[in-house]
């Protein structure tokens, strides 16, 4: 039984597709749906470590959550939201464990082979390291 769904969102078309797919699962099983946005730490090269103002990044994350919540509301699915700061894949995995989710529904951003090799893929990392099943939506 799928009681709790986690949907990591970043504002991309693929994360919107994942939200829509998760809503259909939620309707079938009566699942709780949690939308998660993770604000990654900025990469600053050649600058001394100091105090970083995350407010603009967090505001952007809140807007992503608000937009995705509008989708769930329009489809008649209740959802909650959560905003975190940290390494994206690791944070998704940790939140899934903390929240006791039964399934992670995540969008595939369709990175090219070169970008995937250089940057890695969040959905790939989550699917290999999460303690629950992961559904990757295109």
C-alpha positions as CSV (number, residue, x, y, z in Angstrom):
1,X,0.0,0.0,0.0
2,X,1.3,3.4,-0.9
3,X,0.3,5.7,2.0
4,X,2.9,8.5,1.6
5,X,4.4,9.9,-1.6
6,X,7.4,12.3,-1.8
7,X,7.7,14.4,-5.0
8,X,10.9,16.4,-5.3
9,X,10.3,19.5,-7.5
10,X,12.6,22.0,-9.1
11,X,10.2,23.9,-11.4
12,X,11.2,22.0,-14.5
13,X,8.7,20.4,-16.9
14,X,9.8,17.0,-15.8
15,X,9.1,17.8,-12.2
16,X,5.7,19.1,-13.2
17,X,5.1,15.8,-15.0
18,X,6.1,13.9,-11.8
19,X,3.6,16.0,-9.8
20,X,0.8,15.1,-12.2
21,X,1.8,11.4,-12.1
22,X,2.0,11.4,-8.3
23,X,-1.5,13.0,-8.1
24,X,-2.9,10.1,-10.1
25,X,-1.3,7.6,-7.8
26,X,-2.5,9.6,-4.8
27,X,-6.1,9.5,-6.1
28,X,-5.9,5.7,-6.6
29,X,-4.5,4.9,-3.2
30,X,-5.6,7.8,-1.1
31,X,-2.0,8.7,-0.4
32,X,-0.6,11.7,1.3
33,X,1.5,13.8,-1.1
34,X,4.6,15.8,0.1
35,X,6.2,18.2,-2.3
36,X,9.8,18.9,-1.6
37,X,12.2,21.6,-3.0
38,X,15.8,21.4,-2.1
39,X,17.9,24.6,-2.4
40,X,21.5,23.6,-3.1
41,X,24.3,25.5,-1.6
42,X,25.9,27.9,-4.0
43,X,29.2,27.0,-5.5
44,X,31.6,29.9,-5.1
45,X,35.1,29.5,-6.4
46,X,38.0,31.7,-5.4
47,X,36.1,33.5,-2.7
48,X,36.7,33.3,1.0
49,X,34.0,31.4,2.9
50,X,31.6,33.8,4.6
51,X,28.0,34.3,5.3
52,X,25.8,33.4,2.4
53,X,22.4,34.9,2.0
54,X,20.1,32.1,1.1
55,X,17.0,34.3,1.1
56,X,16.8,34.8,-2.7
57,X,17.3,31.0,-3.3
58,X,14.7,30.1,-0.6
59,X,12.2,32.6,-2.1
60,X,12.7,30.9,-5.5
61,X,12.2,27.5,-3.9
62,X,8.9,28.8,-2.2
63,X,7.7,30.0,-5.6
64,X,8.4,26.5,-7.1
65,X,6.5,24.9,-4.3
66,X,3.6,27.3,-4.7
67,X,3.4,26.6,-8.4
68,X,3.4,22.9,-8.0
69,X,0.9,23.1,-5.2
70,X,-1.5,24.9,-7.6
71,X,-1.3,21.8,-9.8
72,X,-2.2,19.4,-7.0
73,X,-5.0,21.7,-5.9
74,X,-6.4,21.9,-9.5
75,X,-6.4,18.1,-9.6
76,X,-8.2,17.9,-6.3
77,X,-5.3,16.3,-4.4
78,X,-4.2,17.6,-1.0
79,X,-0.5,18.1,-0.6
80,X,1.9,19.5,1.9
81,X,5.2,21.3,1.1
82,X,8.7,21.3,2.5
83,X,11.7,23.4,1.7
84,X,15.2,22.2,2.6
85,X,18.7,23.5,2.0
86,X,21.6,21.1,1.2
87,X,23.0,18.6,-1.4
88,X,19.9,17.8,-3.5
89,X,20.1,14.0,-3.8
90,X,21.2,13.4,-0.2
91,X,18.5,15.7,1.1
92,X,15.8,14.0,-0.9
93,X,17.0,10.6,0.5
94,X,17.1,11.8,4.0
95,X,13.7,13.5,3.9
96,X,12.2,10.3,2.4
97,X,13.6,8.4,5.4
98,X,12.5,11.0,8.0
99,X,9.0,11.2,6.6
100,X,8.6,7.4,6.2
101,X,7.5,7.7,2.5
102,X,6.5,4.6,0.6
103,X,7.4,5.9,-2.9
104,X,9.5,8.8,-4.3
105,X,8.1,10.1,-7.6
106,X,10.8,12.2,-9.3
107,X,11.2,13.8,-12.7
108,X,14.0,12.9,-15.1
109,X,15.5,16.1,-16.4
110,X,16.9,14.3,-19.5
111,X,20.5,15.5,-19.1
112,X,22.8,14.7,-22.0
113,X,25.3,11.9,-21.5
114,X,28.2,14.5,-21.2
115,X,26.3,16.5,-18.6
116,X,25.3,13.4,-16.7
117,X,28.9,12.2,-16.6
118,X,30.2,15.6,-15.4
119,X,27.4,16.6,-13.0
120,X,25.7,13.4,-12.1
121,X,21.9,12.9,-12.1
122,X,19.8,13.6,-9.1
123,X,17.2,11.1,-10.1
124,X,19.8,8.5,-10.8
125,X,21.5,9.0,-7.4
126,X,18.1,9.0,-5.6
127,X,17.1,5.8,-7.4
128,X,20.3,4.0,-6.4
129,X,20.4,5.1,-2.7
130,X,16.9,5.6,-1.5
131,X,15.5,3.1,1.0
132,X,12.1,3.0,-0.7
133,X,11.0,2.5,-4.3
134,X,11.6,5.4,-6.7
135,X,9.5,6.1,-9.8
136,X,11.3,8.3,-12.4
137,X,8.9,10.2,-14.7
138,X,9.8,11.7,-18.0
